[in-house]
């Protein structure tokens, strides 16, 4: 599903990634680790198609509409309610029965009671939960998560653990500073220096 050979990315003179080689088959779970500035976020952005490599080759054999990406920014509209945000993304991804799917995710992630509130009133942890709902709404085949436990309380982290444990047929790539939390789910590991 994913093949990287000599993958690299520069921003001007600054090299962020160099000579990355890996292969990930459908249904596998890749844990990406490394210190700040090692290129974890850049790698996920490359996999999502948000950046192009400057060196090497990268093949991601999946339709871009089947990719779920959770980055550092929640990508939510602060003036819209939680339900309105998910409805908008559901229309963009052409999710059949999007309202039912949105309601199920809001319930699962403990946001049902806040569904009619503008997200501008949400705490950082609630925003992260809603961003997870947005990422999962269209049932992506490739799930790319960058520091997904960031700002989550214990309950939110346990909900995400359960989601990652029930991987099913999808392929998952997670960049994390908490590898011990995810290690049990991963089938492969990539350490960036």
GROMACS elastic network, one bead per residue, 0.5 to 0.9 nm:
[ bonds ]
;  ai    aj funct       b0    kb
    1    23     6  0.76982   500
    1    24     6  0.60026   500
    1    25     6  0.50064   500
    1    26     6  0.54822   500
    1    59     6  0.76692   500
    1    60     6  0.58507   500
    1    61     6  0.50011   500
    1    62     6  0.71571   500
    1   171     6  0.85753   500
    2    22     6  0.79664   500
    2    23     6  0.55891   500
    2    24     6  0.50749   500
    2    25     6  0.66128   500
    2    26     6  0.82108   500
    2    47     6  0.83099   500
    2    58     6  0.73619   500
    2    59     6  0.55389   500
    2    61     6  0.63332   500
    2    62     6  0.87183   500
    3    21     6  0.76644   500
    3    22     6  0.60199   500
    3    24     6  0.65874   500
    3    25     6  0.87067   500
    3    57     6  0.79254   500
    3    58     6  0.57593   500
    3    59     6  0.51236   500
    3    60     6  0.67125   500
    3    61     6  0.87300   500
    4     7     6  0.57755   500
    4    20     6  0.66466   500
    4    21     6  0.50402   500
    4    22     6  0.52858   500
    4    23     6  0.63431   500
    4    24     6  0.89659   500
    4    56     6  0.75627   500
    4    57     6  0.57654   500
    4    59     6  0.64749   500
    4    60     6  0.86699   500
    5     8     6  0.88761   500
    5    19     6  0.71285   500
    5    20     6  0.62473   500
    5    22     6  0.68348   500
    5    23     6  0.86414   500
    5    56     6  0.56594   500
    5    57     6  0.53269   500
    5    58     6  0.65985   500
    5    59     6  0.89880   500
    6    18     6  0.68978   500
    6    20     6  0.50619   500
    6    21     6  0.56337   500
    6    55     6  0.67612   500
    6    57     6  0.65550   500
    6    58     6  0.86532   500
    7    17     6  0.71295   500
    7    18     6  0.61566   500
    7    19     6  0.51320   500
    7    21     6  0.65385   500
    7    53     6  0.66697   500
    7    54     6  0.78832   500
    7    55     6  0.55266   500
    7    57     6  0.56685   500
    7    58     6  0.66329   500
    8    15     6  0.77334   500
    8    16     6  0.73611   500
    8    19     6  0.57834   500
    8    20     6  0.66186   500
    8    43     6  0.89413   500
    8    53     6  0.58589   500
    8    54     6  0.58268   500
    8    56     6  0.60442   500
    8    57     6  0.83791   500
    9    14     6  0.87585   500
    9    15     6  0.61525   500
    9    16     6  0.57173   500
    9    17     6  0.50481   500
    9    18     6  0.67402   500
    9    39     6  0.87856   500
    9    42     6  0.78355   500
    9    43     6  0.85491   500
    9    46     6  0.87461   500
    9    51     6  0.87762   500
    9    52     6  0.77893   500
    9    53     6  0.52052   500
    9    55     6  0.61893   500
    9    56     6  0.88473   500
   10    13     6  0.65973   500
   10    14     6  0.55090   500
   10    16     6  0.56420   500
   10    17     6  0.70183   500
   10    18     6  0.85341   500
   10    53     6  0.80668   500
   10    54     6  0.62162   500
   10    55     6  0.82284   500
   11    14     6  0.52187   500
   11    15     6  0.63738   500
   11    16     6  0.73455   500
   11    54     6  0.88310   500
   12    15     6  0.78174   500
   15    18     6  0.70432   500
   16    37     6  0.74546   500
   16    38     6  0.66441   500
   16    39     6  0.54456   500
   16    42     6  0.75674   500
   17    20     6  0.70607   500
   17    38     6  0.73611   500
   17    39     6  0.57820   500
   17    40     6  0.88062   500
   17    42     6  0.78230   500
   17    43     6  0.77485   500
   17    55     6  0.89683   500
   17   192     6  0.84564   500
   18    55     6  0.77496   500
   18    56     6  0.87769   500
   19    55     6  0.80508   500
   19    56     6  0.73887   500
   20    56     6  0.83883   500
   20   192     6  0.86560   500
   22   190     6  0.81403   500
   24    27     6  0.84561   500
   24    28     6  0.63808   500
   24    29     6  0.79974   500
   24    30     6  0.74790   500
   24   171     6  0.82654   500
   24   188     6  0.81378   500
   25    28     6  0.57376   500
   25    29     6  0.88562   500
   25   171     6  0.76534   500
   26    29     6  0.88717   500
   26   141     6  0.86341   500
   26   142     6  0.85491   500
   26   169     6  0.73425   500
   26   170     6  0.68229   500
   26   171     6  0.54911   500
   26   172     6  0.89531   500
   27   141     6  0.85599   500
   27   142     6  0.86998   500
   27   167     6  0.77850   500
   27   168     6  0.71716   500
   27   172     6  0.73789   500
   28   167     6  0.88608   500
   28   169     6  0.84137   500
   28   170     6  0.75536   500
   28   171     6  0.51411   500
   28   172     6  0.64567   500
   28   173     6  0.84477   500
   28   186     6  0.74818   500
   28   187     6  0.59404   500
   28   188     6  0.74251   500
   29   167     6  0.83812   500
   29   170     6  0.86434   500
   29   171     6  0.59048   500
   29   173     6  0.58145   500
   29   174     6  0.78406   500
   29   185     6  0.68892   500
   29   187     6  0.51438   500
   29   188     6  0.61840   500
   29   189     6  0.83439   500
   30   171     6  0.82648   500
   30   172     6  0.61868   500
   30   174     6  0.63520   500
   30   175     6  0.84884   500
   30   185     6  0.88675   500
   30   186     6  0.56536   500
   30   187     6  0.62372   500
   30   189     6  0.54208   500
   30   190     6  0.70844   500
   31   172     6  0.83792   500
   31   173     6  0.59904   500
   31   174     6  0.51091   500
   31   175     6  0.60388   500
   31   176     6  0.73406   500
   31   179     6  0.73198   500
   31   182     6  0.74061   500
   31   183     6  0.72918   500
   31   185     6  0.87048   500
   31   186     6  0.59193   500
   31   187     6  0.79811   500
   31   188     6  0.63100   500
   31   190     6  0.61905   500
   31   191     6  0.82664   500
   32    40     6  0.66813   500
   32   173     6  0.72134   500
   32   174     6  0.59600   500
   32   176     6  0.64482   500
   32   177     6  0.88320   500
   32   179     6  0.82518   500
   32   188     6  0.87453   500
   32   189     6  0.59461   500
   32   191     6  0.58173   500
   32   192     6  0.72876   500
   33    38     6  0.86729   500
   33    40     6  0.70815   500
   33   174     6  0.85905   500
   33   175     6  0.59162   500
   33   176     6  0.57584   500
   33   177     6  0.63979   500
   33   178     6  0.83696   500
   33   179     6  0.69371   500
   33   189     6  0.77034   500
   33   190     6  0.63379   500
   33   192     6  0.60793   500
   33   193     6  0.86541   500
   34    37     6  0.81652   500
   34    38     6  0.58257   500
   34    39     6  0.79663   500
   34    40     6  0.70513   500
   34   175     6  0.84457   500
   34   176     6  0.80170   500
   34   177     6  0.72556   500
   34   190     6  0.85505   500
   34   191     6  0.55745   500
   34   193     6  0.58407   500
   35    38     6  0.56121   500
   35    39     6  0.86292   500
   35    40     6  0.85932   500
   35   177     6  0.76595   500
   35   192     6  0.76107   500
   35   193     6  0.69872   500
   36    39     6  0.77631   500
   36    40     6  0.81451   500
   36   177     6  0.88033   500
   37    40     6  0.76089   500
   37    41     6  0.86265   500
   37   193     6  0.88983   500
   38    41     6  0.85287   500
   38    42     6  0.87689   500
   38   192     6  0.57632   500
   38   193     6  0.56300   500
   39    42     6  0.50109   500
   39    43     6  0.60082   500
   39    44     6  0.86876   500
   39   192     6  0.70663   500
   39   193     6  0.84743   500
   40    43     6  0.51919   500
   40    44     6  0.64525   500
   40    45     6  0.87392   500
   40   146     6  0.78089   500
   40   175     6  0.59883   500
   40   176     6  0.83205   500
   40   192     6  0.72749   500
   41    44     6  0.51923   500
   41    45     6  0.61696   500
   41    46     6  0.86027   500
   41    71     6  0.77180   500
   41    72     6  0.85637   500
   41   146     6  0.64534   500
   41   147     6  0.89188   500
   41   175     6  0.73136   500
   42    45     6  0.50504   500
   42    46     6  0.61488   500
   42    47     6  0.86699   500
   42    51     6  0.77911   500
   43    46     6  0.50621   500
   43    47     6  0.62722   500
   43    48     6  0.86686   500
   43    51     6  0.88222   500
   44    48     6  0.61315   500
   44    49     6  0.86389   500
   44    50     6  0.86841   500
   44    69     6  0.82603   500
   44    71     6  0.84187   500
   44   144     6  0.64546   500
   44   145     6  0.77314   500
   44   146     6  0.72238   500
   44   173     6  0.77832   500
   44   174     6  0.83354   500
   44   175     6  0.77914   500
   45    48     6  0.50231   500
   45    49     6  0.62584   500
   45    50     6  0.51427   500
   45    51     6  0.57471   500
   45    52     6  0.86473   500
   45    69     6  0.84717   500
   45    71     6  0.83687   500
   45   144     6  0.87169   500
   46    49     6  0.51682   500
   46    50     6  0.58398   500
   46    52     6  0.59843   500
   46    53     6  0.68307   500
   46    58     6  0.82977   500
   47    50     6  0.76339   500
   47    51     6  0.80654   500
   47    52     6  0.89808   500
   47    58     6  0.79827   500
   47    59     6  0.85770   500
   47    60     6  0.68832   500
   47   144     6  0.79569   500
   48    51     6  0.77210   500
   48    60     6  0.86453   500
   48    64     6  0.74590   500
   48    67     6  0.68680   500
   48    68     6  0.81431   500
   48    69     6  0.68036   500
   48   142     6  0.89592   500
   48   144     6  0.73879   500
   49    52     6  0.67862   500
   49    60     6  0.87557   500
   49    64     6  0.76061   500
   52    58     6  0.88538   500
   53    56     6  0.69302   500
   53    57     6  0.71689   500
   53    58     6  0.74121   500
   54    57     6  0.88337   500
   60    63     6  0.85184   500
   62    65     6  0.83120   500
   62    66     6  0.68255   500
   62    67     6  0.77114   500
   62   141     6  0.79416   500
   62   142     6  0.77510   500
   63    66     6  0.55136   500
   63    67     6  0.73063   500
   64    67     6  0.54353   500
   64    68     6  0.87962   500
   65    68     6  0.81241   500
   65    93     6  0.68035   500
   65   138     6  0.86197   500
   65   140     6  0.78992   500
   66    93     6  0.87149   500
   66   138     6  0.74758   500
   66   139     6  0.75546   500
   66   141     6  0.54543   500
   66   142     6  0.64884   500
   66   143     6  0.86680   500
   67   135     6  0.85708   500
   67   138     6  0.87442   500
   67   139     6  0.86752   500
   67   140     6  0.51525   500
   67   141     6  0.61883   500
   67   143     6  0.59925   500
   67   144     6  0.74605   500
   68   134     6  0.83856   500
   68   136     6  0.64628   500
   68   137     6  0.85088   500
   68   138     6  0.78032   500
   68   139     6  0.78467   500
   68   140     6  0.52776   500
   68   141     6  0.76949   500
   68   142     6  0.61923   500
   68   144     6  0.60067   500
   68   145     6  0.81361   500
   69   135     6  0.59083   500
   69   136     6  0.88060   500
   69   142     6  0.84492   500
   69   143     6  0.61914   500
   69   145     6  0.60160   500
   69   146     6  0.80745   500
   70    73     6  0.77220   500
   70    74     6  0.70772   500
   70    75     6  0.85283   500
   70   131     6  0.69605   500
   70   132     6  0.69022   500
   70   134     6  0.85386   500
   70   135     6  0.60900   500
   70   143     6  0.82034   500
   70   144     6  0.62328   500
   70   146     6  0.59664   500
   70   147     6  0.84180   500
   70   148     6  0.71686   500
   71    74     6  0.67715   500
   71    75     6  0.83459   500
   71   131     6  0.89889   500
   71   144     6  0.81935   500
   71   145     6  0.64705   500
   71   146     6  0.51138   500
   71   147     6  0.76048   500
   71   148     6  0.79722   500
   72    75     6  0.88739   500
   72   146     6  0.66343   500
   72   147     6  0.74238   500
   72   148     6  0.84355   500
   72   150     6  0.86565   500
   73    76     6  0.83248   500
   73   128     6  0.88760   500
   73   131     6  0.85508   500
   74    77     6  0.89736   500
   74   127     6  0.67132   500
   74   128     6  0.64718   500
   74   130     6  0.79111   500
   74   131     6  0.50491   500
   74   132     6  0.83363   500
   74   134     6  0.86942   500
   75   131     6  0.70837   500
   75   134     6  0.86575   500
   76    79     6  0.89362   500
   76    80     6  0.81927   500
   76    82     6  0.86520   500
   76    85     6  0.65095   500
   76    86     6  0.88856   500
   76   119     6  0.78076   500
   76   127     6  0.81633   500
   76   130     6  0.82672   500
   76   131     6  0.70746   500
   76   134     6  0.83692   500
   77    80     6  0.55424   500
   77    81     6  0.81340   500
   77    82     6  0.88839   500
   77    84     6  0.89456   500
   77    85     6  0.65064   500
   77   118     6  0.87024   500
   77   119     6  0.72200   500
   77   120     6  0.82239   500
   78    81     6  0.75363   500
   78    82     6  0.89401   500
   78    85     6  0.87197   500
   78   118     6  0.63169   500
   78   121     6  0.81712   500
   78   122     6  0.88897   500
   79   118     6  0.55427   500
   79   119     6  0.65050   500
   79   120     6  0.62737   500
   80    83     6  0.79527   500
   80    84     6  0.56549   500
   80    85     6  0.59435   500
   80   116     6  0.87199   500
   80   117     6  0.79056   500
   80   118     6  0.51301   500
   80   119     6  0.62834   500
   80   120     6  0.80944   500
   81    84     6  0.50331   500
   81    85     6  0.61183   500
   81    86     6  0.86696   500
   81   114     6  0.83303   500
   81   115     6  0.63001   500
   81   116     6  0.52604   500
   81   119     6  0.54583   500
   81   120     6  0.84450   500
   82    85     6  0.52245   500
   82    86     6  0.64137   500
   82    87     6  0.86350   500
   82   106     6  0.82254   500
   82   111     6  0.80718   500
   82   112     6  0.87926   500
   82   114     6  0.72465   500
   82   116     6  0.63821   500
   82   117     6  0.66308   500
   82   118     6  0.65986   500
   82   119     6  0.60168   500
   82   130     6  0.69903   500
   83    86     6  0.52330   500
   83    87     6  0.60281   500
   83    88     6  0.85787   500
   83    99     6  0.81244   500
   83   102     6  0.69564   500
   83   103     6  0.76739   500
   83   106     6  0.81272   500
   83   112     6  0.88146   500
   83   114     6  0.88766   500
   83   115     6  0.52561   500
   83   116     6  0.64596   500
   83   117     6  0.85527   500
   84    88     6  0.60814   500
   84    89     6  0.86503   500
   84   115     6  0.83666   500
   84   116     6  0.80916   500
   84   118     6  0.88834   500
   85    88     6  0.52105   500
   85    89     6  0.63588   500
   85    90     6  0.85057   500
   85   119     6  0.86502   500
   85   130     6  0.88879   500
   85   134     6  0.79410   500
   86    89     6  0.51150   500
   86    90     6  0.58500   500
   86    91     6  0.85364   500
   86    98     6  0.79870   500
   86    99     6  0.80549   500
   86   102     6  0.59850   500
   86   103     6  0.89932   500
   86   130     6  0.84853   500
   86   133     6  0.76647   500
   86   134     6  0.60158   500
   86   137     6  0.74619   500
   87    91     6  0.62299   500
   87    92     6  0.86728   500
   87    98     6  0.65071   500
   87    99     6  0.64689   500
   87   102     6  0.71180   500
   88    91     6  0.52390   500
   88    92     6  0.63370   500
   88    93     6  0.87708   500
   89    93     6  0.61277   500
   89    94     6  0.82863   500
   89    95     6  0.84692   500
   89    98     6  0.88980   500
   89   134     6  0.69724   500
   89   137     6  0.78939   500
   89   138     6  0.85514   500
   90    93     6  0.52031   500
   90    94     6  0.57878   500
   90    95     6  0.50188   500
   90    96     6  0.79708   500
   90    97     6  0.87271   500
   90    98     6  0.54176   500
   90    99     6  0.80098   500
   90   101     6  0.87868   500
   90   102     6  0.80254   500
   90   134     6  0.84109   500
   90   137     6  0.68362   500
   90   138     6  0.69178   500
   91    95     6  0.62923   500
   91    96     6  0.86053   500
   91    98     6  0.75077   500
   92    95     6  0.79027   500
   93   137     6  0.86782   500
   93   138     6  0.64679   500
   94    98     6  0.80519   500
   94   138     6  0.80432   500
   95    98     6  0.51398   500
   95    99     6  0.89338   500
   95   101     6  0.83627   500
   95   137     6  0.77578   500
   95   138     6  0.58569   500
   95   139     6  0.88738   500
   96    99     6  0.85435   500
   96   100     6  0.89721   500
   96   101     6  0.84874   500
   96   138     6  0.88638   500
   97   100     6  0.55091   500
   97   101     6  0.63226   500
   97   102     6  0.86616   500
   98   101     6  0.50028   500
   98   102     6  0.58668   500
   98   103     6  0.84081   500
   98   137     6  0.78543   500
   98   138     6  0.83891   500
   99   102     6  0.50104   500
   99   103     6  0.60139   500
   99   104     6  0.85050   500
  100   103     6  0.51091   500
  100   104     6  0.61480   500
  100   105     6  0.86952   500
  101   104     6  0.51242   500
  101   105     6  0.62812   500
  101   106     6  0.86388   500
  101   137     6  0.67120   500
  101   138     6  0.85202   500
  102   105     6  0.52173   500
  102   106     6  0.60943   500
  102   107     6  0.85225   500
  102   133     6  0.75082   500
  102   134     6  0.84103   500
  102   137     6  0.66171   500
  103   106     6  0.51094   500
  103   107     6  0.60755   500
  103   108     6  0.85181   500
  103   112     6  0.70945   500
  103   115     6  0.85508   500
  104   107     6  0.51597   500
  104   108     6  0.60991   500
  104   109     6  0.86675   500
  104   112     6  0.86008   500
  105   109     6  0.60538   500
  105   110     6  0.84473   500
  105   111     6  0.83277   500
  105   112     6  0.84896   500
  105   130     6  0.87159   500
  105   132     6  0.89000   500
  105   133     6  0.57263   500
  105   134     6  0.87736   500
  105   136     6  0.81363   500
  105   137     6  0.74625   500
  106   109     6  0.52984   500
  106   110     6  0.60760   500
  106   113     6  0.85780   500
  106   114     6  0.87306   500
  106   115     6  0.72861   500
  106   129     6  0.86088   500
  106   130     6  0.74760   500
  106   133     6  0.68770   500
  107   110     6  0.52359   500
  107   111     6  0.58932   500
  107   113     6  0.82528   500
  108   111     6  0.77221   500
  108   112     6  0.82250   500
  108   133     6  0.89937   500
  108   159     6  0.78416   500
  109   112     6  0.79638   500
  109   126     6  0.89910   500
  109   129     6  0.62377   500
  109   130     6  0.77276   500
  109   132     6  0.84835   500
  109   133     6  0.75030   500
  109   155     6  0.89783   500
  109   156     6  0.69908   500
  109   159     6  0.68383   500
  109   160     6  0.86154   500
  110   113     6  0.76127   500
  110   114     6  0.85546   500
  110   126     6  0.87273   500
  110   129     6  0.81796   500
  110   156     6  0.81953   500
  111   114     6  0.52443   500
  111   115     6  0.61219   500
  111   126     6  0.74986   500
  111   129     6  0.78610   500
  111   130     6  0.75721   500
  112   115     6  0.51059   500
  112   116     6  0.85092   500
  113   116     6  0.77534   500
  113   117     6  0.87742   500
  114   117     6  0.54259   500
  114   118     6  0.85104   500
  114   119     6  0.88343   500
  114   122     6  0.86090   500
  115   118     6  0.82334   500
  115   119     6  0.88936   500
  116   119     6  0.89115   500
  117   120     6  0.82925   500
  117   121     6  0.71214   500
  117   122     6  0.81447   500
  118   121     6  0.59173   500
  118   122     6  0.75174   500
  119   122     6  0.50569   500
  119   123     6  0.85259   500
  119   126     6  0.85439   500
  119   127     6  0.71441   500
  119   130     6  0.88221   500
  120   123     6  0.83458   500
  120   127     6  0.88916   500
  122   125     6  0.78483   500
  122   126     6  0.56121   500
  122   127     6  0.60222   500
  123   126     6  0.51712   500
  123   127     6  0.62459   500
  123   128     6  0.87024   500
  124   127     6  0.50615   500
  124   128     6  0.62790   500
  124   129     6  0.87688   500
  124   151     6  0.61955   500
  124   152     6  0.81815   500
  125   128     6  0.50501   500
  125   129     6  0.63135   500
  125   130     6  0.86899   500
  125   150     6  0.79508   500
  125   153     6  0.68753   500
  125   156     6  0.80415   500
  126   129     6  0.50401   500
  126   130     6  0.61925   500
  126   131     6  0.85182   500
  126   151     6  0.85003   500
  126   152     6  0.78819   500
  126   156     6  0.88578   500
  127   130     6  0.50582   500
  127   131     6  0.60157   500
  127   132     6  0.85736   500
  127   151     6  0.88234   500
  128   132     6  0.62250   500
  128   133     6  0.86853   500
  128   148     6  0.78746   500
  128   149     6  0.83509   500
  128   150     6  0.75491   500
  128   151     6  0.67961   500
  128   152     6  0.68815   500
  128   156     6  0.89730   500
  129   132     6  0.50832   500
  129   133     6  0.63983   500
  129   134     6  0.87702   500
  129   152     6  0.74436   500
  129   156     6  0.70262   500
  129   160     6  0.89064   500
  130   134     6  0.62123   500
  130   135     6  0.85875   500
  131   135     6  0.61436   500
  131   136     6  0.86591   500
  132   136     6  0.61763   500
  132   137     6  0.84223   500
  132   148     6  0.80246   500
  132   160     6  0.85082   500
  133   136     6  0.51985   500
  133   137     6  0.57897   500
  134   137     6  0.52153   500
  134   138     6  0.80603   500
  135   138     6  0.74259   500
  135   139     6  0.81956   500
  135   140     6  0.78918   500
  135   143     6  0.79664   500
  135   144     6  0.88623   500
  135   145     6  0.88859   500
  136   139     6  0.53017   500
  136   140     6  0.64631   500
  136   143     6  0.81318   500
  137   140     6  0.78311   500
  139   142     6  0.89504   500
  139   143     6  0.89440   500
  139   170     6  0.87988   500
  140   143     6  0.61399   500
  140   170     6  0.71995   500
  140   171     6  0.87786   500
  141   169     6  0.74543   500
  141   171     6  0.60847   500
  141   172     6  0.83033   500
  142   170     6  0.58471   500
  142   172     6  0.58174   500
  142   173     6  0.78369   500
  143   170     6  0.72504   500
  143   171     6  0.61894   500
  143   173     6  0.62430   500
  143   174     6  0.81142   500
  144   171     6  0.86399   500
  144   172     6  0.60434   500
  144   174     6  0.59805   500
  144   175     6  0.82349   500
  145   148     6  0.56428   500
  145   172     6  0.78541   500
  145   173     6  0.63071   500
  145   175     6  0.63553   500
  145   176     6  0.85066   500
  146   149     6  0.87234   500
  146   150     6  0.89289   500
  146   173     6  0.84463   500
  146   174     6  0.59012   500
  146   176     6  0.66592   500
  147   150     6  0.57202   500
  147   174     6  0.71788   500
  147   175     6  0.56627   500
  147   177     6  0.70860   500
  147   178     6  0.83766   500
  148   151     6  0.84948   500
  148   152     6  0.82482   500
  148   157     6  0.87087   500
  148   160     6  0.81306   500
  148   174     6  0.77499   500
  148   175     6  0.80723   500
  148   176     6  0.75403   500
  149   152     6  0.54654   500
  149   153     6  0.84261   500
  149   156     6  0.81115   500
  149   157     6  0.60098   500
  149   160     6  0.76950   500
  149   176     6  0.82265   500
  149   178     6  0.84845   500
  150   153     6  0.88357   500
  150   157     6  0.89056   500
  151   156     6  0.89709   500
  152   155     6  0.76633   500
  152   156     6  0.52125   500
  152   157     6  0.56214   500
  153   156     6  0.52589   500
  153   157     6  0.60633   500
  153   158     6  0.85998   500
  154   157     6  0.51172   500
  154   158     6  0.61601   500
  154   159     6  0.86734   500
  155   158     6  0.51047   500
  155   159     6  0.62586   500
  155   160     6  0.87140   500
  156   159     6  0.50766   500
  156   160     6  0.62887   500
  156   161     6  0.86023   500
  157   160     6  0.50809   500
  157   161     6  0.60827   500
  157   162     6  0.86596   500
  158   162     6  0.62278   500
  158   163     6  0.86256   500
  159   162     6  0.51672   500
  159   163     6  0.63077   500
  159   164     6  0.87789   500
  160   164     6  0.61582   500
  160   165     6  0.84561   500
  161   164     6  0.51931   500
  161   165     6  0.60416   500
  161   166     6  0.86728   500
  161   181     6  0.81519   500
  161   182     6  0.77926   500
  161   185     6  0.89195   500
  162   165     6  0.50074   500
  162   166     6  0.62588   500
  162   167     6  0.89577   500
  163   166     6  0.53511   500
  163   167     6  0.68601   500
  164   167     6  0.54139   500
  164   172     6  0.83423   500
  164   182     6  0.82511   500
  164   185     6  0.69140   500
  165   168     6  0.85238   500
  165   184     6  0.84725   500
  165   185     6  0.60205   500
  167   170     6  0.61386   500
  167   171     6  0.77200   500
  167   172     6  0.78234   500
  167   185     6  0.83631   500
  168   171     6  0.85025   500
  172   186     6  0.85678   500
  173   186     6  0.88036   500
  174   182     6  0.84099   500
  174   186     6  0.89356   500
  175   178     6  0.88456   500
  175   179     6  0.85383   500
  176   179     6  0.59635   500
  176   181     6  0.89815   500
  176   182     6  0.82568   500
  177   180     6  0.88108   500
  178   181     6  0.56274   500
  178   182     6  0.71472   500
  178   183     6  0.88619   500
  179   182     6  0.53136   500
  179   183     6  0.56338   500
  180   183     6  0.52316   500
  180   184     6  0.77631   500
  181   184     6  0.74423   500
  181   185     6  0.87427   500
  182   185     6  0.55693   500
  182   186     6  0.65556   500
  183   186     6  0.52646   500
  183   187     6  0.82804   500
  183   189     6  0.85139   500
  184   187     6  0.82665   500
  186   189     6  0.70461   500
